[in-house]
Amino acid sequence: MKDFLLGLLDWIYKKKCYFCKSSKESVKMCSKCFEELDFLPVGVNRKYKEVSIYCAGVYSKNLQKMIRGLKYHGQKELAYYQAKFMWEYWQKLGLNGNYQIVPVPIFPKRKKKRKYNHMELVADEFSKLSGFEINFDLIKRIKDTKPQYKLNKSQRMLNLSKAFEVNKDKYISGKKILIIDDICTTGSTFEEMINEFNKCGIYDITCFATTTPWEG
């Protein structure tokens, strides 16, 4: 009877894939759905002040659903799969060096409302996969910016002006900076963070986004 009840509970509470609803593997993202995720060609997506910006995939289909699920719908377990997707792409880049992972920060009021910073969760999972140290304290968002998705390039830059503040005392000497974000549209967020780091004499930076809306 005990084994029967335990089996029944396992069946009732079995996890379903967030994407295809299959419960075969009892995971948040089944291996079939993960393998269907499309990577962009390996290489630099764009440059800013000699800083390379990489994007692992295109913001569409299940990658879009993954990012929105984690960011807006409390699906925290998806952070692992987002980090895994990024890590698989990162390994193909063949970049050498020891990095400190710096997730794009969100304004404290927004973090309190959401109860977490989704990119901090991704950073934690990416750190486990890569062995890179996380640095949550190096840069803070000090301006409550408007959502970027409705703004053009110039409006985004104005919106992000003076949005970040670097605490150079928290810089981990000898380690390159790896800024990570979920979406790179115009690159404005990365650019503003790069500018703030440069003001503090920090130049050894790489930027890495999970996705970009543009395939080209």
C-alpha positions as CSV (number, residue, x, y, z in Angstrom):
1,M,0.0,0.0,0.0
2,K,2.8,2.4,0.9
3,D,4.6,1.8,-2.5
4,F,1.3,2.3,-4.3
5,L,0.6,5.7,-2.5
6,L,4.2,6.8,-3.3
7,G,3.8,5.8,-6.9
8,L,0.5,7.7,-7.1
9,L,2.0,10.8,-5.6
10,D,4.9,10.6,-8.1
11,W,2.3,10.4,-10.9
12,I,0.2,13.3,-9.6
13,Y,3.1,15.6,-9.1
14,K,5.2,14.7,-12.1
15,K,6.7,17.7,-13.8
16,K,5.6,18.6,-17.3
17,C,7.8,20.2,-19.9
18,Y,6.9,23.9,-20.0
19,F,7.1,23.8,-23.8
20,C,5.5,20.6,-25.1
21,K,3.7,19.5,-21.8
22,S,5.3,16.0,-21.9
23,S,5.8,14.4,-18.5
24,K,8.0,11.6,-19.7
25,E,11.2,13.0,-18.2
26,S,9.5,14.9,-15.3
27,V,11.6,18.0,-16.0
28,K,10.8,21.7,-16.8
29,M,12.3,21.4,-20.3
30,C,12.6,18.0,-21.9
31,S,15.6,17.0,-23.9
32,K,13.7,17.0,-27.2
33,C,12.6,20.6,-26.7
34,F,16.1,21.7,-25.7
35,E,17.7,20.0,-28.7
36,E,15.3,21.9,-31.0
37,L,16.6,25.3,-29.8
38,D,18.5,27.0,-32.6
39,F,21.9,28.5,-32.2
40,L,23.2,31.5,-34.2
41,P,26.4,31.0,-36.2
42,V,29.4,31.2,-33.9
43,G,31.1,34.5,-33.9
44,V,30.9,38.2,-32.9
45,N,27.4,39.6,-33.3
46,R,28.6,43.2,-33.0
47,K,31.3,45.4,-31.5
48,Y,31.4,48.5,-29.3
49,K,34.6,50.2,-28.3
50,E,36.6,47.0,-29.2
51,V,34.3,45.0,-26.9
52,S,32.9,41.9,-28.5
53,I,29.2,41.2,-28.1
54,Y,28.0,37.6,-28.6
55,C,24.4,36.4,-29.0
56,A,23.7,32.7,-28.7
57,G,20.3,32.5,-30.5
58,V,17.3,34.4,-31.9
59,Y,14.5,35.7,-29.7
60,S,11.7,33.6,-31.1
61,K,9.9,30.3,-30.6
62,N,10.9,28.3,-27.5
63,L,13.8,30.7,-26.7
64,Q,11.3,33.5,-26.4
65,K,9.0,31.4,-24.3
66,M,11.9,30.4,-22.1
67,I,13.0,34.0,-21.5
68,R,9.5,35.3,-20.8
69,G,8.7,32.3,-18.6
70,L,11.7,33.0,-16.4
71,K,11.5,36.8,-16.5
72,Y,7.8,37.4,-16.0
73,H,6.0,34.1,-15.0
74,G,8.1,32.9,-12.1
75,Q,9.5,29.8,-13.9
76,K,12.8,29.9,-12.0
77,E,13.8,26.4,-13.1
78,L,14.2,27.7,-16.6
79,A,17.3,29.6,-15.5
80,Y,19.2,26.3,-15.7
81,Y,18.2,25.7,-19.3
82,Q,18.9,29.3,-20.4
83,A,22.4,29.0,-18.8
84,K,22.9,25.6,-20.5
85,F,22.0,27.0,-23.9
86,M,24.5,29.9,-23.4
87,W,27.2,27.6,-22.1
88,E,26.9,25.3,-25.1
89,Y,27.4,28.3,-27.4
90,W,30.2,29.7,-25.2
91,Q,32.2,26.6,-25.5
92,K,32.2,26.8,-29.3
93,L,33.7,30.3,-29.1
94,G,37.0,29.0,-27.8
95,L,37.6,32.1,-25.7
96,N,40.4,31.8,-23.1
97,G,40.8,33.4,-19.7
98,N,39.3,33.6,-16.3
99,Y,36.1,35.6,-16.1
100,Q,33.9,37.2,-13.4
101,I,30.3,36.9,-14.4
102,V,28.3,40.2,-14.1
103,P,24.6,39.8,-14.8
104,V,22.8,43.0,-15.9
105,P,21.3,44.4,-12.7
106,I,17.7,45.6,-12.3
107,F,16.5,48.5,-10.2
108,P,15.9,47.4,-6.5
109,K,12.2,48.4,-6.6
110,R,11.7,46.2,-9.7
111,K,13.6,43.3,-8.1
112,K,11.5,43.6,-4.9
113,K,8.3,43.5,-7.0
114,R,9.5,40.5,-9.1
115,K,11.2,38.9,-6.0
116,Y,14.3,38.0,-8.0
117,N,16.6,39.2,-10.8
118,H,16.2,36.5,-13.5
119,M,19.7,37.1,-14.8
120,E,21.2,36.5,-11.4
121,L,19.6,33.1,-11.5
122,V,21.0,32.5,-14.9
123,A,24.4,33.7,-13.7
124,D,24.3,31.3,-10.9
125,E,23.7,28.3,-13.2
126,F,26.2,29.6,-15.8
127,S,28.8,29.8,-13.0
128,K,28.2,26.1,-12.0
129,L,28.7,25.1,-15.7
130,S,31.7,27.2,-16.4
131,G,33.5,27.5,-13.1
132,F,33.6,31.3,-13.4
133,E,33.0,33.4,-10.3
134,I,30.0,35.6,-10.0
135,N,30.2,39.3,-9.1
136,F,26.8,40.7,-8.1
137,D,28.3,43.7,-6.4
138,L,30.5,45.3,-9.0
139,I,27.8,47.4,-10.8
140,K,24.3,48.5,-9.6
141,R,21.3,50.0,-11.4
142,I,20.6,53.3,-9.7
143,K,17.9,54.6,-12.1
144,D,14.5,53.2,-12.5
145,T,14.5,53.1,-16.3
146,K,11.4,52.6,-18.5
147,P,11.0,49.3,-20.3
148,Q,13.2,49.4,-23.4
149,Y,11.2,47.4,-25.9
150,K,9.1,50.3,-27.1
151,L,12.0,52.7,-27.5
152,N,14.3,53.4,-30.5
153,K,18.1,53.5,-30.2
154,S,18.4,57.1,-29.2
155,Q,15.5,56.9,-26.7
156,R,17.1,53.8,-25.2
157,M,20.5,55.5,-24.7
158,L,18.7,58.5,-23.1
159,N,16.7,56.2,-20.9
160,L,19.8,54.4,-19.7
161,S,22.0,57.5,-19.2
162,K,23.4,57.4,-15.7
163,A,21.5,54.3,-15.0
164,F,24.5,52.3,-13.6
165,E,27.1,52.8,-11.0
166,V,30.3,50.9,-10.6
167,N,31.9,50.0,-7.3
168,K,35.5,49.5,-8.3
169,D,36.4,48.2,-4.8
170,K,34.3,45.1,-5.7
171,Y,36.4,44.4,-8.9
172,I,38.0,41.0,-8.7
173,S,41.6,41.7,-9.8
174,G,43.0,39.5,-12.6
175,K,39.6,38.4,-13.9
176,K,38.0,39.5,-17.1
177,I,34.4,40.8,-17.0
178,L,31.7,38.8,-18.7
179,I,28.4,40.8,-18.8
180,I,25.4,38.6,-19.4
181,D,21.9,39.5,-20.4
182,D,18.9,37.7,-21.9
183,I,18.2,39.9,-25.0
184,C,20.4,42.2,-27.0
185,T,18.3,44.4,-29.3
186,T,20.3,47.6,-30.1
187,G,23.0,46.8,-27.6
188,S,22.2,50.0,-25.6
189,T,22.3,48.3,-22.1
190,F,25.7,46.7,-22.8
191,E,27.1,49.9,-24.2
192,E,26.0,52.0,-21.2
193,M,27.6,49.4,-18.8
194,I,30.8,49.4,-20.9
195,N,30.9,53.2,-20.7
196,E,30.6,53.1,-16.9
197,F,33.3,50.4,-16.6
198,N,35.6,52.4,-18.9
199,K,35.2,55.5,-16.6
200,C,36.7,53.4,-13.8
201,G,39.6,52.1,-16.0
202,I,38.1,48.7,-16.6
203,Y,38.4,47.6,-20.2
204,D,38.8,43.8,-20.4
205,I,35.1,43.1,-21.1
206,T,33.1,40.6,-23.0
207,C,29.3,40.8,-23.5
208,F,27.1,37.8,-23.9
209,A,23.3,37.7,-24.5
210,T,21.1,34.6,-24.7
211,T,19.3,36.0,-27.7
212,T,18.9,38.9,-30.2
213,P,15.8,39.7,-32.3
214,W,17.9,40.0,-35.4
215,E,19.1,36.9,-37.3
216,G,21.7,38.9,-39.3
